[in-house]
Amino acid sequence: TSDVTETPRAGRSNSVSSPPVDYAQKIDVNPPKGTRDFPPEEMRLRNWLFHNFRQVSELFGFEEVDYPVLESEALYIRKAGEEIKDQLYCFEDKGNRRVALRPELTPSLARLVIQKGKSVPLPIKWFAIGQCWRYERMTRGRRREHYQWNMDIIGVPDATGEAELISSIVTFFKKIGITAKDVGFKISSRKVLQEVLNLYSVPENSFAKACIIIDKMGKIPMEEIKKELRSVELSNDAIEDLLQVLSIKSLTELEEKLGGSGEAVRDLKQLFSLAEKFGYSEWIQFDASVVRGLAYYTGIVFEGFDREGKLRAICGGGRYDYLLSTFGGDDIPACGFGFGDAVIIELLKERQLLPEVPLEVENIVCSLDPDLQGVAATVATRLRGKGQRVDLVLENKPLKWVFKRAARINAQRLILVGRSEWEKGMVNVKILSTGEQHQVNLDDLQ
Ligand SMILES: Nc1ccc(Br)nc1
């Protein structure tokens, strides 16, 4: 039942005869297109999810940070053809500044690390949970905001960084009941593409563009992929070689193709070896087709996927060794991941793993006599002082109404303040699960 039946609107007595302000028109009570409200039940589920994000991040010794949702547009002006840039939620503010609602958190992290400079010793291990935005034509009816959990390690150059990050995500999955049977990680390295393209004369700035195009494989026709690769000055030979490499599904085969002396094979071997030590080998697989859709990745890239193949990527990340220097900072290696709040909930629903997150308020306190409302407030304050959650009935309500509300808020106890008991300094305590009732002295109330 909702509060509406508990508090009928009609019959309210107001001293103010008319509303203090007059709104021009009846407002639309729905949130803006592509955005969500979080009413209590949805907010409890979101808090449960974020609580697990935070617990795992702290288990790994990461510190929480946050940034403004509004950033300078300049953080996201990358010329590699990314979707994230095409869908930038940007505008000019009243000070004629070009600003944007952040589409991701990593550029903000890079900005803050540079701002802090030498005052923050390396390695930096920070995490954040923040709302990110995109402006997408609603034709596709997709959301325009989501919350992302990010963990980043700044200052660690080799694959131990990525191995640690993947371990944190595996720990999170296990914590919420997801197993290696439900989810896996496809892992590759952009150095695979780099080492293939190095065999051909390819313009320097074609690499990132080629990665963004290749990330669209499976989403647009192969002919379109090849056409776009040609448009960034890759020869047909380079394209054929690239597409052949992308079909490789084992590190052994990759080594046969690239040789064992390159960085791509070295990094991936180190990562897969560390995975053994972390104990998550069953969760990961090499898959050369993984490139991810962000231009700044330079090395290992990974994405979490649902093994039934019904859902979009659950999370993704990788190494971005030059992002800080492109922002004018020092040349500091970095890696990180983003984990959205939507696909994971879809996965939990699919696997019947959504948690019950009920409202839990141990006590409901009410007075049976309007003159004892003050005493009820005293009782509520006493219990709250002991850490007990209390729903204090704030108006004079019939007992039937109180019982109905007690059931809705899952109250364990009903504390009734009645005249005759209070004259003896006592209150009535009713255990709602058993109906057991007894009088308790206020000073003994636990
Ligand atoms: N980058 C981004 C932002 C918002 C949503 Br919804 N999806 C992706």
PDBQT file of the ligand as one rigid body, heavy atoms in Angstrom, charges set to zero:
ROOT
HETATM    1  N1  LIG A 501      29.377   7.663 -22.339  1.00  0.00    +0.000 N 
HETATM    2  C1  LIG A 501      28.110   7.377 -21.991  1.00  0.00    +0.000 A 
HETATM    3  C2  LIG A 501      27.361   8.269 -21.251  1.00  0.00    +0.000 A 
HETATM    4  C3  LIG A 501      26.052   7.948 -20.930  1.00  0.00    +0.000 A 
HETATM    5  C4  LIG A 501      25.564   6.738 -21.328  1.00  0.00    +0.000 A 
HETATM    6 BR1  LIG A 501      23.774   6.263 -20.928  1.00  0.00    +0.000 Br
HETATM    7  N2  LIG A 501      26.280   5.875 -22.026  1.00  0.00    +0.000 NA
HETATM    8  C5  LIG A 501      27.539   6.173 -22.348  1.00  0.00    +0.000 A 
ENDROOT
TORSDOF 0
